[in-house]
Amino acid sequence: MNVIASPFASIEGAVIWLLIVFSVATWGLALLKGVQFARLKGQDKKFHKQFWAASSLDSAAELAQTQPGAAARVALAGYAAIQVPEGGQAADLSQAINHQDRLERALRQQIVRERRSLETGLAILASIGSTSPFIGLFGTVWGIMSALKGISAAGSASLETVAGPIGAALVATGVGIAVAVPAVLVYNYYLRRLKLTAADLDDFAHDFYSLAQKHSFRVLLHPVLNKSGATVAGQKVKEAS
């Protein structure tokens, strides 16, 4: 009897340990995403305040180059798309592309990049939340099979004989549900935070587009951008095109 029961018992125990690992991963990701979103919110709030306090779109270019945050990176992509040399002549073919279309594409693609960065880890939370109850149920099934084999070998079906093994097998299902519920709640919470952040970036991109329209979708290279090297701006334009 012991030879037959031990494999099932080990599978049930392995399932519980796997669910414990899932639980640790859930709370670890919840902490990391919380820090990421909190830091990003603070960075974007500071950038927005300084950006809108600038005297012009040209003078705000330095902020996009020096400030961290998603909004700053969106602005930097926008500056890279519409910047022109001081002489006003196109330095290469990338500068000859219609600046209006290039700006719209650059802003949209940068927002997509920011979304991808913020989505990191959410798929894991979704997977844990959707699969943990079934993994726990799998452990319960194996546990019940092991318990029934033990009861059959014992030749007794009394309540005392049945309740203990069956109750122990149901622990895996309980653990699975206990792991799944926080994972689903954390996933839904950060998914909403992601949507709100993306909406804020969309609003900022729309405002940046309107400001650029007033400048005929062209801004002169800012000294700070020149110091960082023309290749940086060129790479940004390439990525956005």
Short mmCIF file of the C-alpha atoms (twelve columns), coordinates in Angstrom:
data_MODEL
# 
_entry.id   MODEL 
# 
loop_
_atom_site.group_PDB 
_atom_site.id 
_atom_site.type_symbol 
_atom_site.label_atom_id 
_atom_site.label_alt_id 
_atom_site.label_comp_id 
_atom_site.label_asym_id 
_atom_site.label_seq_id 
_atom_site.Cartn_x 
_atom_site.Cartn_y 
_atom_site.Cartn_z 
_atom_site.pdbx_PDB_model_num 
ATOM 1   C CA . MET A 1   0.000   0.000  0.000   1 
ATOM 2   C CA . ASN A 2   2.743   2.437  0.923   1 
ATOM 3   C CA . VAL A 3   4.582   1.742  -2.325  1 
ATOM 4   C CA . ILE A 4   1.497   2.657  -4.349  1 
ATOM 5   C CA . ALA A 5   0.511   5.718  -2.271  1 
ATOM 6   C CA . SER A 6   3.865   7.429  -2.083  1 
ATOM 7   C CA . PRO A 7   4.013   8.611  -5.729  1 
ATOM 8   C CA . PHE A 8   0.579   10.190 -5.458  1 
ATOM 9   C CA . ALA A 9   1.460   11.835 -2.150  1 
ATOM 10  C CA . SER A 10  4.627   13.298 -3.648  1 
ATOM 11  C CA . ILE A 11  2.712   14.693 -6.624  1 
ATOM 12  C CA . GLU A 12  0.196   16.326 -4.308  1 
ATOM 13  C CA . GLY A 13  3.012   17.846 -2.259  1 
ATOM 14  C CA . ALA A 14  4.785   19.054 -5.401  1 
ATOM 15  C CA . VAL A 15  1.579   20.767 -6.531  1 
ATOM 16  C CA . ILE A 16  1.282   22.607 -3.215  1 
ATOM 17  C CA . TRP A 17  4.922   23.719 -3.370  1 
ATOM 18  C CA . LEU A 18  4.402   24.902 -6.938  1 
ATOM 19  C CA . LEU A 19  1.431   26.977 -5.819  1 
ATOM 20  C CA . ILE A 20  3.520   28.448 -3.014  1 
ATOM 21  C CA . VAL A 21  6.111   29.490 -5.619  1 
ATOM 22  C CA . PHE A 22  3.292   31.074 -7.639  1 
ATOM 23  C CA . SER A 23  2.158   32.970 -4.561  1 
ATOM 24  C CA . VAL A 24  5.658   34.307 -3.909  1 
ATOM 25  C CA . ALA A 25  5.924   35.353 -7.569  1 
ATOM 26  C CA . THR A 26  2.551   37.127 -7.356  1 
ATOM 27  C CA . TRP A 27  3.465   39.218 -4.334  1 
ATOM 28  C CA . GLY A 28  6.941   39.867 -5.698  1 
ATOM 29  C CA . LEU A 29  5.511   41.161 -8.978  1 
ATOM 30  C CA . ALA A 30  2.912   43.191 -7.083  1 
ATOM 31  C CA . LEU A 31  5.694   44.920 -5.167  1 
ATOM 32  C CA . LEU A 32  7.850   45.515 -8.257  1 
ATOM 33  C CA . LYS A 33  4.972   46.859 -10.333 1 
ATOM 34  C CA . GLY A 34  3.907   49.078 -7.461  1 
ATOM 35  C CA . VAL A 35  7.375   50.614 -7.286  1 
ATOM 36  C CA . GLN A 36  7.505   50.966 -11.082 1 
ATOM 37  C CA . PHE A 37  4.147   52.726 -11.379 1 
ATOM 38  C CA . ALA A 38  4.747   54.945 -8.340  1 
ATOM 39  C CA . ARG A 39  8.144   56.054 -9.631  1 
ATOM 40  C CA . LEU A 40  6.774   56.648 -13.124 1 
ATOM 41  C CA . LYS A 41  3.889   58.711 -11.758 1 
ATOM 42  C CA . GLY A 42  6.286   60.911 -9.807  1 
ATOM 43  C CA . GLN A 43  8.608   61.359 -12.787 1 
ATOM 44  C CA . ASP A 44  5.781   62.239 -15.186 1 
ATOM 45  C CA . LYS A 45  4.200   64.647 -12.711 1 
ATOM 46  C CA . LYS A 46  7.495   66.487 -12.295 1 
ATOM 47  C CA . PHE A 47  8.113   66.576 -16.053 1 
ATOM 48  C CA . HIS A 48  4.619   67.851 -16.851 1 
ATOM 49  C CA . LYS A 49  4.985   70.649 -14.326 1 
ATOM 50  C CA . GLN A 50  8.327   71.784 -15.745 1 
ATOM 51  C CA . PHE A 51  7.315   71.251 -19.369 1 
ATOM 52  C CA . TRP A 52  4.224   73.434 -19.181 1 
ATOM 53  C CA . ALA A 53  6.167   76.066 -17.252 1 
ATOM 54  C CA . ALA A 54  8.618   76.435 -20.163 1 
ATOM 55  C CA . SER A 55  8.395   79.557 -22.279 1 
ATOM 56  C CA . SER A 56  8.275   77.732 -25.618 1 
ATOM 57  C CA . LEU A 57  8.401   74.333 -27.247 1 
ATOM 58  C CA . ASP A 58  12.051  74.895 -28.157 1 
ATOM 59  C CA . SER A 59  13.074  75.795 -24.613 1 
ATOM 60  C CA . ALA A 60  11.328  72.698 -23.238 1 
ATOM 61  C CA . ALA A 61  13.542  70.420 -25.344 1 
ATOM 62  C CA . GLU A 62  16.214  70.346 -22.627 1 
ATOM 63  C CA . LEU A 63  13.729  68.863 -20.172 1 
ATOM 64  C CA . ALA A 64  12.940  65.978 -22.508 1 
ATOM 65  C CA . GLN A 65  16.655  65.259 -22.816 1 
ATOM 66  C CA . THR A 66  17.489  65.391 -19.104 1 
ATOM 67  C CA . GLN A 67  14.321  64.278 -17.290 1 
ATOM 68  C CA . PRO A 68  13.401  60.592 -16.811 1 
ATOM 69  C CA . GLY A 69  9.937   59.169 -17.249 1 
ATOM 70  C CA . ALA A 70  7.558   57.977 -19.935 1 
ATOM 71  C CA . ALA A 71  6.231   61.441 -20.785 1 
ATOM 72  C CA . ALA A 72  9.777   62.755 -21.215 1 
ATOM 73  C CA . ARG A 73  10.610  59.903 -23.580 1 
ATOM 74  C CA . VAL A 74  7.459   60.587 -25.605 1 
ATOM 75  C CA . ALA A 75  8.443   64.247 -25.844 1 
ATOM 76  C CA . LEU A 76  11.997  63.310 -26.820 1 
ATOM 77  C CA . ALA A 77  10.676  61.095 -29.613 1 
ATOM 78  C CA . GLY A 78  8.531   64.000 -30.769 1 
ATOM 79  C CA . TYR A 79  11.467  66.420 -30.777 1 
ATOM 80  C CA . ALA A 80  13.566  63.926 -32.721 1 
ATOM 81  C CA . ALA A 81  10.829  63.643 -35.333 1 
ATOM 82  C CA . ILE A 82  10.438  67.370 -36.039 1 
ATOM 83  C CA . GLN A 83  13.867  68.835 -35.337 1 
ATOM 84  C CA . VAL A 84  15.685  70.555 -38.177 1 
ATOM 85  C CA . PRO A 85  19.252  71.859 -38.517 1 
ATOM 86  C CA . GLU A 86  19.916  75.483 -37.666 1 
ATOM 87  C CA . GLY A 87  20.205  76.380 -41.366 1 
ATOM 88  C CA . GLY A 88  16.731  74.979 -41.985 1 
ATOM 89  C CA . GLN A 89  18.008  72.669 -44.744 1 
ATOM 90  C CA . ALA A 90  17.453  68.918 -44.645 1 
ATOM 91  C CA . ALA A 91  20.666  67.215 -43.631 1 
ATOM 92  C CA . ASP A 92  19.637  63.820 -44.995 1 
ATOM 93  C CA . LEU A 93  16.667  61.969 -46.428 1 
ATOM 94  C CA . SER A 94  15.142  61.374 -42.982 1 
ATOM 95  C CA . GLN A 95  14.731  65.139 -42.625 1 
ATOM 96  C CA . ALA A 96  13.000  65.342 -46.003 1 
ATOM 97  C CA . ILE A 97  10.050  63.217 -44.847 1 
ATOM 98  C CA . ASN A 98  6.880   65.095 -44.020 1 
ATOM 99  C CA . HIS A 99  7.367   66.205 -40.416 1 
ATOM 100 C CA . GLN A 100 3.683   66.069 -39.592 1 
ATOM 101 C CA . ASP A 101 3.373   62.397 -40.502 1 
ATOM 102 C CA . ARG A 102 6.697   61.582 -38.887 1 
ATOM 103 C CA . LEU A 103 5.701   63.239 -35.613 1 
ATOM 104 C CA . GLU A 104 2.386   61.417 -35.423 1 
ATOM 105 C CA . ARG A 105 4.087   58.082 -36.091 1 
ATOM 106 C CA . ALA A 106 6.897   58.780 -33.617 1 
ATOM 107 C CA . LEU A 107 4.524   59.678 -30.785 1 
ATOM 108 C CA . ARG A 108 2.325   56.662 -31.423 1 
ATOM 109 C CA . GLN A 109 5.236   54.232 -31.555 1 
ATOM 110 C CA . GLN A 110 6.843   55.621 -28.418 1 
ATOM 111 C CA . ILE A 111 3.595   55.222 -26.502 1 
ATOM 112 C CA . VAL A 112 3.468   51.614 -27.683 1 
ATOM 113 C CA . ARG A 113 7.001   51.102 -26.346 1 
ATOM 114 C CA . GLU A 114 6.004   52.546 -22.988 1 
ATOM 115 C CA . ARG A 115 2.969   50.268 -22.837 1 
ATOM 116 C CA . ARG A 116 5.120   47.236 -23.545 1 
ATOM 117 C CA . SER A 117 7.445   48.195 -20.723 1 
ATOM 118 C CA . LEU A 118 4.581   48.631 -18.275 1 
ATOM 119 C CA . GLU A 119 2.943   45.373 -19.383 1 
ATOM 120 C CA . THR A 120 5.994   43.369 -18.323 1 
ATOM 121 C CA . GLY A 121 4.950   40.835 -15.693 1 
ATOM 122 C CA . LEU A 122 1.203   41.244 -16.158 1 
ATOM 123 C CA . ALA A 123 0.990   38.155 -18.363 1 
ATOM 124 C CA . ILE A 124 2.565   36.129 -15.551 1 
ATOM 125 C CA . LEU A 125 -0.037  37.409 -13.088 1 
ATOM 126 C CA . ALA A 126 -2.838  36.580 -15.519 1 
ATOM 127 C CA . SER A 127 -1.464  33.068 -16.040 1 
ATOM 128 C CA . ILE A 128 -1.132  32.436 -12.305 1 
ATOM 129 C CA . GLY A 129 -4.641  33.697 -11.658 1 
ATOM 130 C CA . SER A 130 -6.215  31.558 -14.359 1 
ATOM 131 C CA . THR A 131 -4.282  28.316 -13.839 1 
ATOM 132 C CA . SER A 132 -3.771  28.076 -10.057 1 
ATOM 133 C CA . PRO A 133 -7.279  26.705 -9.255  1 
ATOM 134 C CA . PHE A 134 -6.874  23.970 -11.876 1 
ATOM 135 C CA . ILE A 135 -3.394  23.094 -10.663 1 
ATOM 136 C CA . GLY A 136 -4.771  22.830 -7.145  1 
ATOM 137 C CA . LEU A 137 -7.635  20.685 -8.404  1 
ATOM 138 C CA . PHE A 138 -5.117  18.453 -10.143 1 
ATOM 139 C CA . GLY A 139 -3.334  17.930 -6.817  1 
ATOM 140 C CA . THR A 140 -6.651  17.194 -5.113  1 
ATOM 141 C CA . VAL A 141 -7.551  14.562 -7.703  1 
ATOM 142 C CA . TRP A 142 -4.263  12.773 -7.196  1 
ATOM 143 C CA . GLY A 143 -4.652  13.050 -3.429  1 
ATOM 144 C CA . ILE A 144 -8.158  11.584 -3.531  1 
ATOM 145 C CA . MET A 145 -6.994  8.745  -5.771  1 
ATOM 146 C CA . SER A 146 -4.234  7.980  -3.303  1 
ATOM 147 C CA . ALA A 147 -6.659  8.174  -0.379  1 
ATOM 148 C CA . LEU A 148 -9.180  5.854  -2.076  1 
ATOM 149 C CA . LYS A 149 -6.478  3.303  -2.758  1 
ATOM 150 C CA . GLY A 150 -5.482  3.449  0.907   1 
ATOM 151 C CA . ILE A 151 -9.080  3.112  2.070   1 
ATOM 152 C CA . SER A 152 -9.622  0.174  -0.300  1 
ATOM 153 C CA . ALA A 153 -6.512  -1.547 1.009   1 
ATOM 154 C CA . ALA A 154 -7.620  -0.939 4.589   1 
ATOM 155 C CA . GLY A 155 -10.988 -2.533 3.868   1 
ATOM 156 C CA . SER A 156 -12.911 0.094  5.862   1 
ATOM 157 C CA . ALA A 157 -15.151 2.932  4.658   1 
ATOM 158 C CA . SER A 158 -16.017 4.470  8.016   1 
ATOM 159 C CA . LEU A 159 -16.140 8.251  8.459   1 
ATOM 160 C CA . GLU A 160 -12.910 8.236  10.437  1 
ATOM 161 C CA . THR A 161 -11.137 6.394  7.654   1 
ATOM 162 C CA . VAL A 162 -12.478 8.564  4.815   1 
ATOM 163 C CA . ALA A 163 -12.505 12.075 6.321   1 
ATOM 164 C CA . GLY A 164 -8.805  12.390 7.071   1 
ATOM 165 C CA . PRO A 165 -7.305  11.466 3.672   1 
ATOM 166 C CA . ILE A 166 -10.018 13.221 1.646   1 
ATOM 167 C CA . GLY A 167 -9.731  16.377 3.749   1 
ATOM 168 C CA . ALA A 168 -5.977  16.420 3.300   1 
ATOM 169 C CA . ALA A 169 -6.396  16.047 -0.465  1 
ATOM 170 C CA . LEU A 170 -8.729  19.040 -0.616  1 
ATOM 171 C CA . VAL A 171 -5.973  21.258 0.788   1 
ATOM 172 C CA . ALA A 172 -4.444  21.561 -2.691  1 
ATOM 173 C CA . THR A 173 -7.665  23.028 -4.107  1 
ATOM 174 C CA . GLY A 174 -7.872  25.498 -1.236  1 
ATOM 175 C CA . VAL A 175 -4.283  26.573 -1.784  1 
ATOM 176 C CA . GLY A 176 -4.923  26.969 -5.509  1 
ATOM 177 C CA . ILE A 177 -7.867  29.294 -4.881  1 
ATOM 178 C CA . ALA A 178 -5.915  31.227 -2.255  1 
ATOM 179 C CA . VAL A 179 -3.138  31.803 -4.802  1 
ATOM 180 C CA . ALA A 180 -5.445  32.661 -7.704  1 
ATOM 181 C CA . VAL A 181 -7.556  35.344 -5.999  1 
ATOM 182 C CA . PRO A 182 -4.688  37.757 -5.146  1 
ATOM 183 C CA . ALA A 183 -3.127  37.200 -8.580  1 
ATOM 184 C CA . VAL A 184 -6.367  38.170 -10.340 1 
ATOM 185 C CA . LEU A 185 -6.892  41.200 -8.104  1 
ATOM 186 C CA . VAL A 186 -3.318  42.410 -8.574  1 
ATOM 187 C CA . TYR A 187 -3.542  41.869 -12.340 1 
ATOM 188 C CA . ASN A 188 -6.792  43.830 -12.647 1 
ATOM 189 C CA . TYR A 189 -5.435  46.656 -10.481 1 
ATOM 190 C CA . TYR A 190 -2.253  47.142 -12.491 1 
ATOM 191 C CA . LEU A 191 -4.076  46.669 -15.776 1 
ATOM 192 C CA . ARG A 192 -6.221  49.643 -14.827 1 
ATOM 193 C CA . ARG A 193 -3.108  51.608 -13.814 1 
ATOM 194 C CA . LEU A 194 -1.616  50.758 -17.199 1 
ATOM 195 C CA . LYS A 195 -4.689  52.012 -19.059 1 
ATOM 196 C CA . LEU A 196 -4.717  55.249 -17.062 1 
ATOM 197 C CA . THR A 197 -1.018  55.825 -17.720 1 
ATOM 198 C CA . ALA A 198 -1.461  55.129 -21.430 1 
ATOM 199 C CA . ALA A 199 -4.409  57.545 -21.526 1 
ATOM 200 C CA . ASP A 200 -2.274  60.244 -19.881 1 
ATOM 201 C CA . LEU A 201 0.462   59.657 -22.459 1 
ATOM 202 C CA . ASP A 202 -2.096  59.885 -25.262 1 
ATOM 203 C CA . ASP A 203 -3.320  63.208 -23.879 1 
ATOM 204 C CA . PHE A 204 0.214   64.544 -23.613 1 
ATOM 205 C CA . ALA A 205 1.033   63.369 -27.138 1 
ATOM 206 C CA . HIS A 206 -2.059  65.167 -28.435 1 
ATOM 207 C CA . ASP A 207 -1.003  68.367 -26.652 1 
ATOM 208 C CA . PHE A 208 2.555   68.024 -27.966 1 
ATOM 209 C CA . TYR A 209 1.179   67.559 -31.472 1 
ATOM 210 C CA . SER A 210 -0.886  70.735 -31.119 1 
ATOM 211 C CA . LEU A 211 2.152   72.699 -29.936 1 
ATOM 212 C CA . ALA A 212 4.220   71.326 -32.811 1 
ATOM 213 C CA . GLN A 213 1.483   72.326 -35.236 1 
ATOM 214 C CA . LYS A 214 1.873   75.927 -34.091 1 
ATOM 215 C CA . HIS A 215 5.573   75.628 -34.964 1 
ATOM 216 C CA . SER A 216 4.748   74.196 -38.407 1 
ATOM 217 C CA . PHE A 217 6.015   70.803 -37.191 1 
ATOM 218 C CA . ARG A 218 9.601   72.049 -37.071 1 
ATOM 219 C CA . VAL A 219 11.888  72.999 -34.197 1 
ATOM 220 C CA . LEU A 220 15.527  73.974 -34.306 1 
ATOM 221 C CA . LEU A 221 18.050  71.634 -32.754 1 
ATOM 222 C CA . HIS A 222 18.429  72.504 -29.091 1 
ATOM 223 C CA . PRO A 223 21.977  73.003 -27.739 1 
ATOM 224 C CA . VAL A 224 21.553  70.146 -25.272 1 
ATOM 225 C CA . LEU A 225 20.457  67.842 -28.063 1 
ATOM 226 C CA . ASN A 226 23.465  68.934 -30.087 1 
ATOM 227 C CA . LYS A 227 25.769  68.172 -27.166 1 
ATOM 228 C CA . SER A 228 24.360  64.664 -26.878 1 
ATOM 229 C CA . GLY A 229 25.241  64.074 -30.525 1 
ATOM 230 C CA . ALA A 230 23.277  64.123 -33.720 1 
ATOM 231 C CA . THR A 231 23.374  60.338 -33.876 1 
ATOM 232 C CA . VAL A 232 21.053  60.072 -30.886 1 
ATOM 233 C CA . ALA A 233 18.444  62.191 -32.586 1 
ATOM 234 C CA . GLY A 234 18.967  60.302 -35.822 1 
ATOM 235 C CA . GLN A 235 18.409  56.974 -34.101 1 
ATOM 236 C CA . LYS A 236 15.208  58.251 -32.529 1 
ATOM 237 C CA . VAL A 237 13.928  59.361 -35.909 1 
ATOM 238 C CA . LYS A 238 14.868  56.019 -37.422 1 
ATOM 239 C CA . GLU A 239 13.047  54.111 -34.702 1 
ATOM 240 C CA . ALA A 240 9.966   56.234 -35.134 1 
ATOM 241 C CA . SER A 241 9.866   56.018 -38.935 1 
# 
